Amino acid sequence: MRVAFDASYRRLPAKQARLFLLAALHPGTFVSVEAVAAMAGVSEVDVRRRIDEVRRAHLMQFAAVNDATASTIW
């Protein structure tokens, strides 16, 4: 499982990888788009675009309209 996770992460573009790492700093299972935007210093629209690419790599999933959660692989 670790090999698949690492391969998915390495394929992420730098901006998406940074967003993923910032989201991982948030305590707890769920992190809001607004919180990630504040941590990354980018707009919520930009975060949503980047999260979508991370989600397609199966590293995050949307838990609700405004939230994303790290994959349970962590």
mmJSON file of the N, C-alpha and C atoms, coordinates in Angstrom:
{"data_MODEL":{"atom_site":{
"group_PDB":["ATOM","ATOM","ATOM","ATOM","ATOM","ATOM","ATOM","ATOM","ATOM","ATOM","ATOM","ATOM","ATOM","ATOM","ATOM","ATOM","ATOM","ATOM","ATOM","ATOM","ATOM","ATOM","ATOM","ATOM","ATOM","ATOM","ATOM","ATOM","ATOM","ATOM","ATOM","ATOM","ATOM","ATOM","ATOM","ATOM","ATOM","ATOM","ATOM","ATOM","ATOM","ATOM","ATOM","ATOM","ATOM","ATOM","ATOM","ATOM","ATOM","ATOM","ATOM","ATOM","ATOM","ATOM","ATOM","ATOM","ATOM","ATOM","ATOM","ATOM","ATOM","ATOM","ATOM","ATOM","ATOM","ATOM","ATOM","ATOM","ATOM","ATOM","ATOM","ATOM","ATOM","ATOM","ATOM","ATOM","ATOM","ATOM","ATOM","ATOM","ATOM","ATOM","ATOM","ATOM","ATOM","ATOM","ATOM","ATOM","ATOM","ATOM","ATOM","ATOM","ATOM","ATOM","ATOM","ATOM","ATOM","ATOM","ATOM","ATOM","ATOM","ATOM","ATOM","ATOM","ATOM","ATOM","ATOM","ATOM","ATOM","ATOM","ATOM","ATOM","ATOM","ATOM","ATOM","ATOM","ATOM","ATOM","ATOM","ATOM","ATOM","ATOM","ATOM","ATOM","ATOM","ATOM","ATOM","ATOM","ATOM","ATOM","ATOM","ATOM","ATOM","ATOM","ATOM","ATOM","ATOM","ATOM","ATOM","ATOM","ATOM","ATOM","ATOM","ATOM","ATOM","ATOM","ATOM","ATOM","ATOM","ATOM","ATOM","ATOM","ATOM","ATOM","ATOM","ATOM","ATOM","ATOM","ATOM","ATOM","ATOM","ATOM","ATOM","ATOM","ATOM","ATOM","ATOM","ATOM","ATOM","ATOM","ATOM","ATOM","ATOM","ATOM","ATOM","ATOM","ATOM","ATOM","ATOM","ATOM","ATOM","ATOM","ATOM","ATOM","ATOM","ATOM","ATOM","ATOM","ATOM","ATOM","ATOM","ATOM","ATOM","ATOM","ATOM","ATOM","ATOM","ATOM","ATOM","ATOM","ATOM","ATOM","ATOM","ATOM","ATOM","ATOM","ATOM","ATOM","ATOM","ATOM","ATOM","ATOM","ATOM","ATOM","ATOM","ATOM","ATOM","ATOM","ATOM","ATOM","ATOM","ATOM"],
"id":[1,2,3,4,5,6,7,8,9,10,11,12,13,14,15,16,17,18,19,20,21,22,23,24,25,26,27,28,29,30,31,32,33,34,35,36,37,38,39,40,41,42,43,44,45,46,47,48,49,50,51,52,53,54,55,56,57,58,59,60,61,62,63,64,65,66,67,68,69,70,71,72,73,74,75,76,77,78,79,80,81,82,83,84,85,86,87,88,89,90,91,92,93,94,95,96,97,98,99,100,101,102,103,104,105,106,107,108,109,110,111,112,113,114,115,116,117,118,119,120,121,122,123,124,125,126,127,128,129,130,131,132,133,134,135,136,137,138,139,140,141,142,143,144,145,146,147,148,149,150,151,152,153,154,155,156,157,158,159,160,161,162,163,164,165,166,167,168,169,170,171,172,173,174,175,176,177,178,179,180,181,182,183,184,185,186,187,188,189,190,191,192,193,194,195,196,197,198,199,200,201,202,203,204,205,206,207,208,209,210,211,212,213,214,215,216,217,218,219,220,221,222],
"type_symbol":["N","C","C","N","C","C","N","C","C","N","C","C","N","C","C","N","C","C","N","C","C","N","C","C","N","C","C","N","C","C","N","C","C","N","C","C","N","C","C","N","C","C","N","C","C","N","C","C","N","C","C","N","C","C","N","C","C","N","C","C","N","C","C","N","C","C","N","C","C","N","C","C","N","C","C","N","C","C","N","C","C","N","C","C","N","C","C","N","C","C","N","C","C","N","C","C","N","C","C","N","C","C","N","C","C","N","C","C","N","C","C","N","C","C","N","C","C","N","C","C","N","C","C","N","C","C","N","C","C","N","C","C","N","C","C","N","C","C","N","C","C","N","C","C","N","C","C","N","C","C","N","C","C","N","C","C","N","C","C","N","C","C","N","C","C","N","C","C","N","C","C","N","C","C","N","C","C","N","C","C","N","C","C","N","C","C","N","C","C","N","C","C","N","C","C","N","C","C","N","C","C","N","C","C","N","C","C","N","C","C","N","C","C","N","C","C","N","C","C","N","C","C"],
"label_atom_id":["N","CA","C","N","CA","C","N","CA","C","N","CA","C","N","CA","C","N","CA","C","N","CA","C","N","CA","C","N","CA","C","N","CA","C","N","CA","C","N","CA","C","N","CA","C","N","CA","C","N","CA","C","N","CA","C","N","CA","C","N","CA","C","N","CA","C","N","CA","C","N","CA","C","N","CA","C","N","CA","C","N","CA","C","N","CA","C","N","CA","C","N","CA","C","N","CA","C","N","CA","C","N","CA","C","N","CA","C","N","CA","C","N","CA","C","N","CA","C","N","CA","C","N","CA","C","N","CA","C","N","CA","C","N","CA","C","N","CA","C","N","CA","C","N","CA","C","N","CA","C","N","CA","C","N","CA","C","N","CA","C","N","CA","C","N","CA","C","N","CA","C","N","CA","C","N","CA","C","N","CA","C","N","CA","C","N","CA","C","N","CA","C","N","CA","C","N","CA","C","N","CA","C","N","CA","C","N","CA","C","N","CA","C","N","CA","C","N","CA","C","N","CA","C","N","CA","C","N","CA","C","N","CA","C","N","CA","C","N","CA","C","N","CA","C","N","CA","C","N","CA","C","N","CA","C","N","CA","C"],
"label_alt_id":[null,null,null,null,null,null,null,null,null,null,null,null,null,null,null,null,null,null,null,null,null,null,null,null,null,null,null,null,null,null,null,null,null,null,null,null,null,null,null,null,null,null,null,null,null,null,null,null,null,null,null,null,null,null,null,null,null,null,null,null,null,null,null,null,null,null,null,null,null,null,null,null,null,null,null,null,null,null,null,null,null,null,null,null,null,null,null,null,null,null,null,null,null,null,null,null,null,null,null,null,null,null,null,null,null,null,null,null,null,null,null,null,null,null,null,null,null,null,null,null,null,null,null,null,null,null,null,null,null,null,null,null,null,null,null,null,null,null,null,null,null,null,null,null,null,null,null,null,null,null,null,null,null,null,null,null,null,null,null,null,null,null,null,null,null,null,null,null,null,null,null,null,null,null,null,null,null,null,null,null,null,null,null,null,null,null,null,null,null,null,null,null,null,null,null,null,null,null,null,null,null,null,null,null,null,null,null,null,null,null,null,null,null,null,null,null,null,null,null,null,null,null],
"label_comp_id":["MET","MET","MET","ARG","ARG","ARG","VAL","VAL","VAL","ALA","ALA","ALA","PHE","PHE","PHE","ASP","ASP","ASP","ALA","ALA","ALA","SER","SER","SER","TYR","TYR","TYR","ARG","ARG","ARG","ARG","ARG","ARG","LEU","LEU","LEU","PRO","PRO","PRO","ALA","ALA","ALA","LYS","LYS","LYS","GLN","GLN","GLN","ALA","ALA","ALA","ARG","ARG","ARG","LEU","LEU","LEU","PHE","PHE","PHE","LEU","LEU","LEU","LEU","LEU","LEU","ALA","ALA","ALA","ALA","ALA","ALA","LEU","LEU","LEU","HIS","HIS","HIS","PRO","PRO","PRO","GLY","GLY","GLY","THR","THR","THR","PHE","PHE","PHE","VAL","VAL","VAL","SER","SER","SER","VAL","VAL","VAL","GLU","GLU","GLU","ALA","ALA","ALA","VAL","VAL","VAL","ALA","ALA","ALA","ALA","ALA","ALA","MET","MET","MET","ALA","ALA","ALA","GLY","GLY","GLY","VAL","VAL","VAL","SER","SER","SER","GLU","GLU","GLU","VAL","VAL","VAL","ASP","ASP","ASP","VAL","VAL","VAL","ARG","ARG","ARG","ARG","ARG","ARG","ARG","ARG","ARG","ILE","ILE","ILE","ASP","ASP","ASP","GLU","GLU","GLU","VAL","VAL","VAL","ARG","ARG","ARG","ARG","ARG","ARG","ALA","ALA","ALA","HIS","HIS","HIS","LEU","LEU","LEU","MET","MET","MET","GLN","GLN","GLN","PHE","PHE","PHE","ALA","ALA","ALA","ALA","ALA","ALA","VAL","VAL","VAL","ASN","ASN","ASN","ASP","ASP","ASP","ALA","ALA","ALA","THR","THR","THR","ALA","ALA","ALA","SER","SER","SER","THR","THR","THR","ILE","ILE","ILE","TRP","TRP","TRP"],
"label_asym_id":["A","A","A","A","A","A","A","A","A","A","A","A","A","A","A","A","A","A","A","A","A","A","A","A","A","A","A","A","A","A","A","A","A","A","A","A","A","A","A","A","A","A","A","A","A","A","A","A","A","A","A","A","A","A","A","A","A","A","A","A","A","A","A","A","A","A","A","A","A","A","A","A","A","A","A","A","A","A","A","A","A","A","A","A","A","A","A","A","A","A","A","A","A","A","A","A","A","A","A","A","A","A","A","A","A","A","A","A","A","A","A","A","A","A","A","A","A","A","A","A","A","A","A","A","A","A","A","A","A","A","A","A","A","A","A","A","A","A","A","A","A","A","A","A","A","A","A","A","A","A","A","A","A","A","A","A","A","A","A","A","A","A","A","A","A","A","A","A","A","A","A","A","A","A","A","A","A","A","A","A","A","A","A","A","A","A","A","A","A","A","A","A","A","A","A","A","A","A","A","A","A","A","A","A","A","A","A","A","A","A","A","A","A","A","A","A","A","A","A","A","A","A"],
"label_entity_id":["1","1","1","1","1","1","1","1","1","1","1","1","1","1","1","1","1","1","1","1","1","1","1","1","1","1","1","1","1","1","1","1","1","1","1","1","1","1","1","1","1","1","1","1","1","1","1","1","1","1","1","1","1","1","1","1","1","1","1","1","1","1","1","1","1","1","1","1","1","1","1","1","1","1","1","1","1","1","1","1","1","1","1","1","1","1","1","1","1","1","1","1","1","1","1","1","1","1","1","1","1","1","1","1","1","1","1","1","1","1","1","1","1","1","1","1","1","1","1","1","1","1","1","1","1","1","1","1","1","1","1","1","1","1","1","1","1","1","1","1","1","1","1","1","1","1","1","1","1","1","1","1","1","1","1","1","1","1","1","1","1","1","1","1","1","1","1","1","1","1","1","1","1","1","1","1","1","1","1","1","1","1","1","1","1","1","1","1","1","1","1","1","1","1","1","1","1","1","1","1","1","1","1","1","1","1","1","1","1","1","1","1","1","1","1","1","1","1","1","1","1","1"],
"label_seq_id":[1,1,1,2,2,2,3,3,3,4,4,4,5,5,5,6,6,6,7,7,7,8,8,8,9,9,9,10,10,10,11,11,11,12,12,12,13,13,13,14,14,14,15,15,15,16,16,16,17,17,17,18,18,18,19,19,19,20,20,20,21,21,21,22,22,22,23,23,23,24,24,24,25,25,25,26,26,26,27,27,27,28,28,28,29,29,29,30,30,30,31,31,31,32,32,32,33,33,33,34,34,34,35,35,35,36,36,36,37,37,37,38,38,38,39,39,39,40,40,40,41,41,41,42,42,42,43,43,43,44,44,44,45,45,45,46,46,46,47,47,47,48,48,48,49,49,49,50,50,50,51,51,51,52,52,52,53,53,53,54,54,54,55,55,55,56,56,56,57,57,57,58,58,58,59,59,59,60,60,60,61,61,61,62,62,62,63,63,63,64,64,64,65,65,65,66,66,66,67,67,67,68,68,68,69,69,69,70,70,70,71,71,71,72,72,72,73,73,73,74,74,74],
"pdbx_PDB_ins_code":[null,null,null,null,null,null,null,null,null,null,null,null,null,null,null,null,null,null,null,null,null,null,null,null,null,null,null,null,null,null,null,null,null,null,null,null,null,null,null,null,null,null,null,null,null,null,null,null,null,null,null,null,null,null,null,null,null,null,null,null,null,null,null,null,null,null,null,null,null,null,null,null,null,null,null,null,null,null,null,null,null,null,null,null,null,null,null,null,null,null,null,null,null,null,null,null,null,null,null,null,null,null,null,null,null,null,null,null,null,null,null,null,null,null,null,null,null,null,null,null,null,null,null,null,null,null,null,null,null,null,null,null,null,null,null,null,null,null,null,null,null,null,null,null,null,null,null,null,null,null,null,null,null,null,null,null,null,null,null,null,null,null,null,null,null,null,null,null,null,null,null,null,null,null,null,null,null,null,null,null,null,null,null,null,null,null,null,null,null,null,null,null,null,null,null,null,null,null,null,null,null,null,null,null,null,null,null,null,null,null,null,null,null,null,null,null,null,null,null,null,null,null],
"Cartn_x":[0.824,0.0,0.875,1.942,2.84,3.431,3.786,4.369,3.365,2.116,1.078,0.854,0.82,0.642,1.786,3.013,4.183,4.181,3.804,3.758,2.732,1.578,0.539,1.015,1.66,2.143,3.223,4.151,5.244,4.745,3.595,3.048,2.355,2.116,1.446,2.348,1.79,2.555,2.91,3.907,4.423,3.345,2.486,1.452,0.456,0.096,-0.84,-0.176,1.091,1.813,1.936,2.2,2.296,0.963,-0.118,-1.447,-1.728,-1.376,-1.584,-0.816,0.423,1.227,0.693,0.231,-0.36,-1.633,-2.461,-3.692,-3.36,-2.255,-1.85,-1.438,-1.06,-0.679,-1.879,-3.049,-4.257,-4.577,-4.806,-5.13,-6.518,-6.666,-7.964,-8.065,-9.212,-9.435,-9.905,-10.697,-11.28,-10.612,-10.48,-9.931,-10.784,-11.124,-11.972,-11.142,-11.817,-11.182,-10.663,-11.436,-11.039,-9.74,-9.624,-8.405,-7.185,-7.332,-6.212,-5.834,-6.833,-6.567,-5.766,-6.137,-5.421,-3.989,-3.801,-2.452,-1.588,-2.195,-1.442,-1.293,-2.112,-2.058,-2.585,-3.587,-4.208,-5.715,-6.418,-7.874,-8.526,-9.755,-10.512,-10.76,-10.956,-11.167,-9.929,-8.757,-7.507,-7.341,-7.683,-7.585,-8.508,-9.723,-10.666,-10.117,-9.497,-8.903,-7.775,-6.92,-5.792,-6.263,-7.235,-7.759,-8.345,-8.957,-9.548,-8.473,-7.315,-6.228,-5.686,-5.588,-5.153,-6.183,-7.454,-8.529,-8.447,-8.167,-8.048,-6.865,-5.88,-4.744,-5.085,-6.317,-6.821,-6.081,-5.634,-4.942,-5.831,-6.911,-7.895,-9.263,-10.261,-11.633,-12.464,-13.51,-14.421,-15.361,-15.472,-16.371,-17.705,-17.702,-18.908,-18.614,-19.546,-19.4,-18.14,-17.84,-16.713,-15.528,-15.558,-14.476,-13.784,-12.564,-11.822,-11.172,-10.947,-10.306,-9.165,-8.124,-7.006,-7.491,-6.93,-7.288,-6.979,-7.73,-7.514,-6.212,-5.49,-4.188,-3.196,-3.375,-2.441,-2.308],
"Cartn_y":[-1.182,0.0,1.255,1.235,2.394,2.744,1.741,1.966,2.692,2.272,2.911,4.348,4.577,5.921,6.819,6.36,7.144,7.458,6.494,6.707,7.77,7.728,8.736,10.118,10.214,11.506,12.065,11.243,11.711,12.224,11.784,12.231,13.592,14.072,15.358,16.501,17.487,18.711,19.396,20.231,20.86,21.607,22.362,23.135,22.22,21.132,20.2,19.445,19.092,18.404,19.31,20.582,21.537,21.638,21.737,21.814,20.56,19.407,18.149,18.144,18.593,18.629,19.641,20.787,21.777,21.233,20.572,19.987,18.948,18.246,17.221,17.836,19.1,19.773,20.093,20.112,20.444,19.318,19.661,18.599,18.03,16.768,16.137,15.512,14.928,14.205,15.117,16.129,16.999,18.359,18.927,20.274,21.012,22.25,23.01,23.615,23.88,24.546,25.911,26.588,27.906,27.826,26.8,26.647,26.39,25.531,25.232,26.472,27.23,28.46,29.44,29.551,30.452,29.968,28.671,28.132,28.305,28.135,28.196,29.617,30.53,31.907,32.059,31.232,31.286,31.354,31.6,31.708,30.342,30.364,29.127,28.454,29.247,28.694,27.918,28.492,27.817,26.523,26.571,25.372,24.284,24.64,23.64,22.973,23.759,23.186,22.218,22.658,21.811,20.556,20.702,19.538,18.537,19.027,18.104,17.203,17.757,16.935,15.956,16.408,15.518,14.404,14.763,13.774,12.733,13.17,12.225,11.274,11.699,10.82,9.886,9.987,9.144,9.393,10.644,10.999,11.776,12.363,13.082,12.778,13.021,12.89,14.008,14.389,15.39,14.721,15.317,14.789,15.512,16.75,17.573,18.656,19.527,20.561,21.396,21.806,22.714,22.069,20.774,20.118,19.081,18.787,17.685,16.94,15.681,14.89,14.093,13.911,13.093,11.666,11.001,9.596,8.783,7.731,6.889,6.098,6.243,5.597,6.171,7.404,8.022,7.203],
"Cartn_z":[0.0,0.0,0.0,0.761,0.851,-0.512,-1.298,-2.623,-3.52,-3.49,-4.31,-3.855,-2.552,-2.013,-2.452,-2.281,-2.676,-4.172,-4.974,-6.429,-6.782,-6.141,-6.404,-5.991,-4.832,-4.355,-5.277,-5.708,-6.575,-7.918,-8.348,-9.637,-9.545,-8.335,-8.184,-8.618,-9.307,-9.583,-8.253,-8.25,-7.029,-6.243,-6.9,-6.199,-5.486,-6.125,-5.517,-4.366,-4.522,-3.46,-2.23,-2.451,-1.336,-0.616,-1.36,-0.767,0.064,-0.462,0.243,1.566,1.54,2.763,3.771,3.291,4.188,4.835,4.06,4.601,5.667,5.487,6.459,7.796,7.81,9.054,9.937,9.347,10.084,11.067,12.345,13.308,13.035,13.155,12.944,11.571,11.314,10.063,8.943,9.276,8.265,8.271,7.082,6.943,5.91,6.212,5.295,4.165,3.08,1.94,2.391,3.218,3.709,4.512,5.356,6.174,5.301,4.308,3.412,2.611,2.172,1.426,2.286,3.563,4.46,4.677,4.859,5.062,3.819,2.647,1.394,0.866,1.369,0.884,-0.532,-0.869,-2.2,-2.035,-3.128,-3.075,-2.879,-2.381,-2.214,-3.564,-4.602,-5.946,-6.381,-6.131,-6.492,-5.692,-4.407,-3.57,-4.105,-4.476,-5.002,-6.263,-7.133,-8.35,-7.995,-7.077,-6.69,-5.957,-5.077,-4.354,-5.329,-6.384,-7.357,-7.959,-8.255,-8.802,-7.751,-6.504,-5.423,-5.228,-5.317,-5.191,-6.299,-7.517,-8.629,-8.454,-7.671,-7.359,-6.194,-5.698,-4.595,-3.284,-3.086,-1.855,-0.901,-1.391,-0.573,-1.132,-0.295,-0.774,-0.175,-0.865,-0.337,0.643,1.827,2.845,2.812,2.362,2.26,1.237,1.028,0.002,0.209,1.432,1.671,2.361,2.537,3.266,2.428,2.775,2.177,3.319,3.132,4.18,3.578,4.36,3.894,3.739,2.804,2.586,3.833,4.035,5.199,5.078,3.974,3.816,4.814,5.213,6.167,7.369],
"occupancy":[1.0,1.0,1.0,1.0,1.0,1.0,1.0,1.0,1.0,1.0,1.0,1.0,1.0,1.0,1.0,1.0,1.0,1.0,1.0,1.0,1.0,1.0,1.0,1.0,1.0,1.0,1.0,1.0,1.0,1.0,1.0,1.0,1.0,1.0,1.0,1.0,1.0,1.0,1.0,1.0,1.0,1.0,1.0,1.0,1.0,1.0,1.0,1.0,1.0,1.0,1.0,1.0,1.0,1.0,1.0,1.0,1.0,1.0,1.0,1.0,1.0,1.0,1.0,1.0,1.0,1.0,1.0,1.0,1.0,1.0,1.0,1.0,1.0,1.0,1.0,1.0,1.0,1.0,1.0,1.0,1.0,1.0,1.0,1.0,1.0,1.0,1.0,1.0,1.0,1.0,1.0,1.0,1.0,1.0,1.0,1.0,1.0,1.0,1.0,1.0,1.0,1.0,1.0,1.0,1.0,1.0,1.0,1.0,1.0,1.0,1.0,1.0,1.0,1.0,1.0,1.0,1.0,1.0,1.0,1.0,1.0,1.0,1.0,1.0,1.0,1.0,1.0,1.0,1.0,1.0,1.0,1.0,1.0,1.0,1.0,1.0,1.0,1.0,1.0,1.0,1.0,1.0,1.0,1.0,1.0,1.0,1.0,1.0,1.0,1.0,1.0,1.0,1.0,1.0,1.0,1.0,1.0,1.0,1.0,1.0,1.0,1.0,1.0,1.0,1.0,1.0,1.0,1.0,1.0,1.0,1.0,1.0,1.0,1.0,1.0,1.0,1.0,1.0,1.0,1.0,1.0,1.0,1.0,1.0,1.0,1.0,1.0,1.0,1.0,1.0,1.0,1.0,1.0,1.0,1.0,1.0,1.0,1.0,1.0,1.0,1.0,1.0,1.0,1.0,1.0,1.0,1.0,1.0,1.0,1.0,1.0,1.0,1.0,1.0,1.0,1.0,1.0,1.0,1.0,1.0,1.0,1.0],
"B_iso_or_equiv":[0.0,0.0,0.0,0.0,0.0,0.0,0.0,0.0,0.0,0.0,0.0,0.0,0.0,0.0,0.0,0.0,0.0,0.0,0.0,0.0,0.0,0.0,0.0,0.0,0.0,0.0,0.0,0.0,0.0,0.0,0.0,0.0,0.0,0.0,0.0,0.0,0.0,0.0,0.0,0.0,0.0,0.0,0.0,0.0,0.0,0.0,0.0,0.0,0.0,0.0,0.0,0.0,0.0,0.0,0.0,0.0,0.0,0.0,0.0,0.0,0.0,0.0,0.0,0.0,0.0,0.0,0.0,0.0,0.0,0.0,0.0,0.0,0.0,0.0,0.0,0.0,0.0,0.0,0.0,0.0,0.0,0.0,0.0,0.0,0.0,0.0,0.0,0.0,0.0,0.0,0.0,0.0,0.0,0.0,0.0,0.0,0.0,0.0,0.0,0.0,0.0,0.0,0.0,0.0,0.0,0.0,0.0,0.0,0.0,0.0,0.0,0.0,0.0,0.0,0.0,0.0,0.0,0.0,0.0,0.0,0.0,0.0,0.0,0.0,0.0,0.0,0.0,0.0,0.0,0.0,0.0,0.0,0.0,0.0,0.0,0.0,0.0,0.0,0.0,0.0,0.0,0.0,0.0,0.0,0.0,0.0,0.0,0.0,0.0,0.0,0.0,0.0,0.0,0.0,0.0,0.0,0.0,0.0,0.0,0.0,0.0,0.0,0.0,0.0,0.0,0.0,0.0,0.0,0.0,0.0,0.0,0.0,0.0,0.0,0.0,0.0,0.0,0.0,0.0,0.0,0.0,0.0,0.0,0.0,0.0,0.0,0.0,0.0,0.0,0.0,0.0,0.0,0.0,0.0,0.0,0.0,0.0,0.0,0.0,0.0,0.0,0.0,0.0,0.0,0.0,0.0,0.0,0.0,0.0,0.0,0.0,0.0,0.0,0.0,0.0,0.0,0.0,0.0,0.0,0.0,0.0,0.0],
"pdbx_formal_charge":[null,null,null,null,null,null,null,null,null,null,null,null,null,null,null,null,null,null,null,null,null,null,null,null,null,null,null,null,null,null,null,null,null,null,null,null,null,null,null,null,null,null,null,null,null,null,null,null,null,null,null,null,null,null,null,null,null,null,null,null,null,null,null,null,null,null,null,null,null,null,null,null,null,null,null,null,null,null,null,null,null,null,null,null,null,null,null,null,null,null,null,null,null,null,null,null,null,null,null,null,null,null,null,null,null,null,null,null,null,null,null,null,null,null,null,null,null,null,null,null,null,null,null,null,null,null,null,null,null,null,null,null,null,null,null,null,null,null,null,null,null,null,null,null,null,null,null,null,null,null,null,null,null,null,null,null,null,null,null,null,null,null,null,null,null,null,null,null,null,null,null,null,null,null,null,null,null,null,null,null,null,null,null,null,null,null,null,null,null,null,null,null,null,null,null,null,null,null,null,null,null,null,null,null,null,null,null,null,null,null,null,null,null,null,null,null,null,null,null,null,null,null],
"auth_seq_id":[1,1,1,2,2,2,3,3,3,4,4,4,5,5,5,6,6,6,7,7,7,8,8,8,9,9,9,10,10,10,11,11,11,12,12,12,13,13,13,14,14,14,15,15,15,16,16,16,17,17,17,18,18,18,19,19,19,20,20,20,21,21,21,22,22,22,23,23,23,24,24,24,25,25,25,26,26,26,27,27,27,28,28,28,29,29,29,30,30,30,31,31,31,32,32,32,33,33,33,34,34,34,35,35,35,36,36,36,37,37,37,38,38,38,39,39,39,40,40,40,41,41,41,42,42,42,43,43,43,44,44,44,45,45,45,46,46,46,47,47,47,48,48,48,49,49,49,50,50,50,51,51,51,52,52,52,53,53,53,54,54,54,55,55,55,56,56,56,57,57,57,58,58,58,59,59,59,60,60,60,61,61,61,62,62,62,63,63,63,64,64,64,65,65,65,66,66,66,67,67,67,68,68,68,69,69,69,70,70,70,71,71,71,72,72,72,73,73,73,74,74,74],
"auth_comp_id":["MET","MET","MET","ARG","ARG","ARG","VAL","VAL","VAL","ALA","ALA","ALA","PHE","PHE","PHE","ASP","ASP","ASP","ALA","ALA","ALA","SER","SER","SER","TYR","TYR","TYR","ARG","ARG","ARG","ARG","ARG","ARG","LEU","LEU","LEU","PRO","PRO","PRO","ALA","ALA","ALA","LYS","LYS","LYS","GLN","GLN","GLN","ALA","ALA","ALA","ARG","ARG","ARG","LEU","LEU","LEU","PHE","PHE","PHE","LEU","LEU","LEU","LEU","LEU","LEU","ALA","ALA","ALA","ALA","ALA","ALA","LEU","LEU","LEU","HIS","HIS","HIS","PRO","PRO","PRO","GLY","GLY","GLY","THR","THR","THR","PHE","PHE","PHE","VAL","VAL","VAL","SER","SER","SER","VAL","VAL","VAL","GLU","GLU","GLU","ALA","ALA","ALA","VAL","VAL","VAL","ALA","ALA","ALA","ALA","ALA","ALA","MET","MET","MET","ALA","ALA","ALA","GLY","GLY","GLY","VAL","VAL","VAL","SER","SER","SER","GLU","GLU","GLU","VAL","VAL","VAL","ASP","ASP","ASP","VAL","VAL","VAL","ARG","ARG","ARG","ARG","ARG","ARG","ARG","ARG","ARG","ILE","ILE","ILE","ASP","ASP","ASP","GLU","GLU","GLU","VAL","VAL","VAL","ARG","ARG","ARG","ARG","ARG","ARG","ALA","ALA","ALA","HIS","HIS","HIS","LEU","LEU","LEU","MET","MET","MET","GLN","GLN","GLN","PHE","PHE","PHE","ALA","ALA","ALA","ALA","ALA","ALA","VAL","VAL","VAL","ASN","ASN","ASN","ASP","ASP","ASP","ALA","ALA","ALA","THR","THR","THR","ALA","ALA","ALA","SER","SER","SER","THR","THR","THR","ILE","ILE","ILE","TRP","TRP","TRP"],
"auth_asym_id":["A","A","A","A","A","A","A","A","A","A","A","A","A","A","A","A","A","A","A","A","A","A","A","A","A","A","A","A","A","A","A","A","A","A","A","A","A","A","A","A","A","A","A","A","A","A","A","A","A","A","A","A","A","A","A","A","A","A","A","A","A","A","A","A","A","A","A","A","A","A","A","A","A","A","A","A","A","A","A","A","A","A","A","A","A","A","A","A","A","A","A","A","A","A","A","A","A","A","A","A","A","A","A","A","A","A","A","A","A","A","A","A","A","A","A","A","A","A","A","A","A","A","A","A","A","A","A","A","A","A","A","A","A","A","A","A","A","A","A","A","A","A","A","A","A","A","A","A","A","A","A","A","A","A","A","A","A","A","A","A","A","A","A","A","A","A","A","A","A","A","A","A","A","A","A","A","A","A","A","A","A","A","A","A","A","A","A","A","A","A","A","A","A","A","A","A","A","A","A","A","A","A","A","A","A","A","A","A","A","A","A","A","A","A","A","A","A","A","A","A","A","A"],
"auth_atom_id":["N","CA","C","N","CA","C","N","CA","C","N","CA","C","N","CA","C","N","CA","C","N","CA","C","N","CA","C","N","CA","C","N","CA","C","N","CA","C","N","CA","C","N","CA","C","N","CA","C","N","CA","C","N","CA","C","N","CA","C","N","CA","C","N","CA","C","N","CA","C","N","CA","C","N","CA","C","N","CA","C","N","CA","C","N","CA","C","N","CA","C","N","CA","C","N","CA","C","N","CA","C","N","CA","C","N","CA","C","N","CA","C","N","CA","C","N","CA","C","N","CA","C","N","CA","C","N","CA","C","N","CA","C","N","CA","C","N","CA","C","N","CA","C","N","CA","C","N","CA","C","N","CA","C","N","CA","C","N","CA","C","N","CA","C","N","CA","C","N","CA","C","N","CA","C","N","CA","C","N","CA","C","N","CA","C","N","CA","C","N","CA","C","N","CA","C","N","CA","C","N","CA","C","N","CA","C","N","CA","C","N","CA","C","N","CA","C","N","CA","C","N","CA","C","N","CA","C","N","CA","C","N","CA","C","N","CA","C","N","CA","C","N","CA","C","N","CA","C","N","CA","C","N","CA","C","N","CA","C"],
"pdbx_PDB_model_num":[1,1,1,1,1,1,1,1,1,1,1,1,1,1,1,1,1,1,1,1,1,1,1,1,1,1,1,1,1,1,1,1,1,1,1,1,1,1,1,1,1,1,1,1,1,1,1,1,1,1,1,1,1,1,1,1,1,1,1,1,1,1,1,1,1,1,1,1,1,1,1,1,1,1,1,1,1,1,1,1,1,1,1,1,1,1,1,1,1,1,1,1,1,1,1,1,1,1,1,1,1,1,1,1,1,1,1,1,1,1,1,1,1,1,1,1,1,1,1,1,1,1,1,1,1,1,1,1,1,1,1,1,1,1,1,1,1,1,1,1,1,1,1,1,1,1,1,1,1,1,1,1,1,1,1,1,1,1,1,1,1,1,1,1,1,1,1,1,1,1,1,1,1,1,1,1,1,1,1,1,1,1,1,1,1,1,1,1,1,1,1,1,1,1,1,1,1,1,1,1,1,1,1,1,1,1,1,1,1,1,1,1,1,1,1,1,1,1,1,1,1,1]
}}}
